[in-house]
Amino acid sequence: MILSSGTKKPKIHPSAYVAPTATISGEVTIGAGCAILHGAVITAEGAPILIGSDTVVMEHAVIKASGGSATQFPVKVGDRCIVGPHAYVVGATVGAGCFIASGSRVFNGAVMEDGSGVALGGIVHINAHVLKNASVPMQHIAYGNPAKIVPPDKAPDVARDLQFYENVFNIDSGDGARAKAAQAYAQFLRKSHAQDVVLDAHANKAPARRSSGEEPPKQQTTQVDTVVDAMMLELQEMEHRRQESLKKKPK
């Protein structure tokens, strides 16, 4: 479903694929060769979203931008990225060739430099800055600039340093902050979506076939290598953890 938000309408390259059950709303630009799969939601609420070429947004992933009078959280996702199933990217900048695995979250003000990745269930927290080609392991948390990476049991320590409500909702922390944030956000969302209008569906077109014997573009080969490398690193990490766990078991 393609929706305008007030005067802001999505701009989708003719060569991109958008699944019929995906939702694209507001000031969203989707580049050439992208694939937006079933159930994905890409919604710009007061700030723009720019997605580069040949990027994949997988099933039920969410990409959101937001912006009001006090704060602006646009989103930029670079060329040749993968945003995995059920991943959540909000108000962040993601460089070219990045890999955001299933269930990962990248929050407001975060930056992932080119070639970086976040593994299954990992978090790149607000205003974190992940350096080029760095990787956030499974279920770990990246925070700070440059990003420090800590295991999930350190989450309470990270939360104390983030000033989440001040940075995201422009509301002082303390008693009642959660309720105030909910009330303010509900009002903002009602206003942002009050004039949403469903537009015509995107006309999906199959890519033209290459002539016999023609080599694929070098750019595509490089991307495949990058994805394979990222997957191998995750598999190696899983095997390392398994071996360490076996060593700790009583004999």
C-alpha positions in Angstrom: 0.0 0.0 0.0 1.4 3.4 -1.0 0.2 6.4 0.9 0.7 10.2 0.7 1.0 12.1 4.0 -0.3 15.5 3.4 1.6 16.8 0.4 4.5 14.3 0.8 4.4 11.3 -1.5 6.7 8.4 -1.9 9.1 8.4 -4.9 9.8 4.8 -5.9 12.2 4.0 -8.8 10.5 2.1 -11.6 12.9 -0.8 -11.3 12.2 -1.3 -7.6 10.0 -4.1 -6.4 7.4 -3.4 -3.7 5.3 -6.3 -2.4 1.5 -5.8 -2.4 1.4 -6.1 1.4 4.2 -3.7 2.1 3.3 -0.2 3.3 5.2 2.9 2.0 4.0 6.2 3.5 5.0 9.9 3.2 8.3 11.4 2.1 10.1 8.2 1.2 12.5 7.8 -1.7 13.4 4.2 -2.8 16.3 3.8 -5.2 16.8 1.6 -8.3 16.8 -2.2 -8.0 15.5 -2.3 -4.4 13.2 -5.0 -3.1 10.6 -4.2 -0.4 9.1 -7.5 0.7 5.8 -8.6 2.2 4.7 -6.8 5.4 7.5 -4.3 5.4 6.6 -0.8 6.7 8.5 2.3 5.6 6.9 5.4 7.0 8.1 9.0 7.1 6.4 11.0 9.9 7.7 14.5 9.7 11.2 13.7 8.3 12.3 12.0 5.1 13.5 8.5 4.4 16.1 7.8 1.6 16.9 4.2 0.6 19.7 3.7 -1.8 19.9 1.3 -4.8 19.8 -2.5 -4.7 18.8 -2.5 -1.0 16.5 -5.3 0.4 14.0 -4.6 3.1 12.8 -8.0 4.2 9.5 -9.3 5.6 7.9 -7.3 8.4 10.9 -5.0 8.8 10.1 -1.4 9.9 11.9 1.7 8.9 10.6 5.0 10.4 11.6 8.6 10.3 10.0 11.2 12.6 10.3 14.9 13.1 8.5 17.7 14.9 9.3 21.3 15.8 12.0 20.3 18.4 13.7 17.2 17.0 14.3 15.7 13.6 15.2 12.0 13.0 15.4 11.4 9.2 16.6 8.0 7.9 19.2 7.2 5.3 19.9 3.7 4.2 22.8 3.3 1.7 23.2 1.2 -1.4 23.3 -2.6 -1.3 22.1 -3.1 2.3 20.0 -5.9 3.7 17.4 -5.1 6.5 16.4 -8.5 7.8 13.0 -9.8 8.8 11.4 -8.1 11.8 14.3 -5.6 12.0 13.6 -2.1 13.2 15.4 1.0 12.0 14.2 4.4 13.3 15.8 7.8 12.8 19.2 6.4 11.9 21.9 6.6 9.2 23.0 3.3 7.6 26.0 3.3 5.2 26.5 1.3 2.1 26.8 -2.4 2.2 25.5 -2.8 5.7 23.8 -5.9 7.1 21.0 -5.6 9.7 20.0 -9.1 10.7 16.6 -10.4 11.7 15.2 -8.9 14.9 17.9 -6.2 15.2 17.2 -2.7 16.2 18.9 0.6 15.2 17.7 3.6 17.0 17.4 7.4 16.7 20.6 9.3 15.9 22.6 6.1 15.4 25.2 5.8 12.6 26.3 2.6 11.0 29.3 3.3 8.7 29.8 1.5 5.4 30.1 -2.3 5.6 29.1 -2.6 9.2 26.6 -5.0 10.6 24.4 -6.0 13.5 23.8 -9.7 14.1 20.6 -11.4 15.2 18.8 -9.5 18.0 21.5 -6.9 18.3 20.9 -3.3 19.3 22.6 -0.1 17.9 21.3 2.3 20.5 20.5 6.0 20.3 23.3 8.2 19.0 25.7 5.2 18.8 28.3 5.3 16.0 29.4 2.0 14.6 32.6 2.3 12.7 33.3 1.0 9.2 33.2 -2.8 8.8 32.6 -3.3 12.5 30.1 -5.9 13.7 27.7 -6.0 16.7 27.4 -9.6 17.8 24.2 -11.4 18.4 22.0 -9.9 21.2 24.8 -7.4 22.1 24.3 -3.6 22.5 26.3 -0.9 20.8 26.3 2.6 22.4 28.4 5.7 22.4 30.7 7.4 19.9 32.7 5.5 18.8 30.5 2.6 19.8 31.3 0.4 22.7 29.8 -3.1 22.5 28.5 -4.8 25.6 26.5 -8.0 26.3 22.8 -7.9 27.2 23.4 -8.2 31.0 24.9 -4.7 30.8 21.6 -3.2 29.5 20.7 -1.4 32.8 24.1 0.3 32.8 23.6 1.5 29.2 20.1 2.8 29.9 21.4 5.0 32.7 23.7 6.8 30.2 21.4 7.2 27.3 18.9 9.9 28.5 16.3 8.2 26.3 13.3 10.4 26.9 15.3 13.6 26.6 16.9 12.5 23.3 13.9 10.9 21.6 10.8 12.6 23.0 12.3 15.9 24.3 10.8 15.1 27.7 12.6 15.2 31.1 13.2 11.8 32.6 11.6 11.1 36.0 8.2 10.2 37.4 5.5 10.2 34.7 7.9 10.4 31.8 6.5 7.3 30.1 3.0 8.6 30.3 4.0 12.0 29.0 5.9 10.5 26.1 2.9 8.3 25.1 0.5 11.3 25.2 2.8 13.5 23.2 3.6 10.8 20.7 -0.1 9.9 20.2 -0.9 13.6 19.5 2.0 13.8 17.1 1.0 10.6 15.2 -2.7 11.7 14.9 -1.6 14.9 13.4 1.0 13.3 11.1 -1.4 10.8 9.6 -4.6 12.8 9.6 -4.4 13.5 5.9 -3.0 10.1 4.7 -4.4 9.1 1.3 -4.0 5.7 -0.4 -2.3 6.1 -3.8 -2.1 3.8 -6.8 0.0 0.6 -6.2 3.6 0.6 -7.5 3.8 -1.1 -10.9 6.4 -3.9 -10.4 8.5 -4.8 -13.4 10.8 -7.7 -13.9 14.4 -6.8 -14.6 15.5 -7.1 -18.2 17.3 -10.3 -19.0 21.0 -10.1 -19.8 22.2 -11.4 -23.2 23.8 -14.8 -23.2 27.3 -14.9 -21.8 27.1 -11.3 -20.4 28.9 -11.0 -17.1 26.9 -9.6 -14.1 27.9 -6.1 -13.0 30.9 -6.0 -10.7 28.8 -4.2 -8.1 26.5 -7.2 -7.7 29.4 -9.7 -7.3 30.9 -7.5 -4.6 27.7 -7.4 -2.7 27.3 -11.2 -2.7 30.8 -11.6 -1.3 30.0 -9.1 1.4 26.8 -10.9 2.4 28.5 -14.3 2.4 31.4 -12.9 4.5 28.9 -11.5 7.1 27.0 -14.8 7.3 30.3 -16.8 7.7 31.3 -14.5 10.5 28.0 -15.1 12.3 28.3 -18.8 11.9 31.9 -18.8 13.2 30.7 -16.8 16.2 27.9 -19.3 16.9 30.3 -22.2 16.7 32.8 -20.5 19.0 30.1 -19.9 21.6 29.0 -23.5 21.3 32.5 -24.8 21.9 33.0 -22.5 24.9 29.7 -23.7 26.4 30.8 -27.3 26.0 34.0 -26.6 27.8 32.1 -25.1 30.8 29.8 -28.2 31.2 30.7 -30.5 34.0 32.1 -33.8 32.8 
